[in-house]
Amino acid sequence: MAAAGAASSFQLLSYTYVSDILEKRGPHRDAHIAAARQKGKEGKLILAGAVGAPTPEGGLFVFRDAPAEEIKAFVEADPYSKAGLISSWSIKPYNVVVNALEK
């Protein structure tokens, strides 16, 4: 986390899923979610979820104070990645202007 008084830095991790994600994700989903929850417990991941409905097109993760190398390692270890369920991914800086969650 950022030092007291220092602004947090944010990164967006974006996944594009394979078209048949719903049929293939079952055996990997619990471990995928557990990995994300672990990053949340570490204070590095503040939001994560699927994008698109009814069939998810991808996933979006908001990391705080996590370097790109750490996020890349997260992707490489992600069960969805290992199972070939992610057709592409990217990490981009996210410049937060309004954060209603911070006090």
DAMOJO-V63194 format. One record per run of one state. SS is the DSSP state (helix for helix, strand for strand, loop for the rest). FROM is the first residue (numbers start at 0). TO is the last residue. If there is no record, write none. Layout:
# DAMOJO-V63194
ss=(SS,SS)
from=(FROM,FROM)
to=(TO,TO)
This chain:
# DAMOJO-V63194
ss=(loop,strand,loop,helix,loop,helix,loop,strand,loop,strand,loop,helix,loop,helix,loop,strand,loop)
from=(0,9,17,20,24,25,41,44,51,57,64,67,77,78,82,85,94)
to=(8,16,19,23,24,40,43,50,56,63,66,76,77,81,84,93,102)
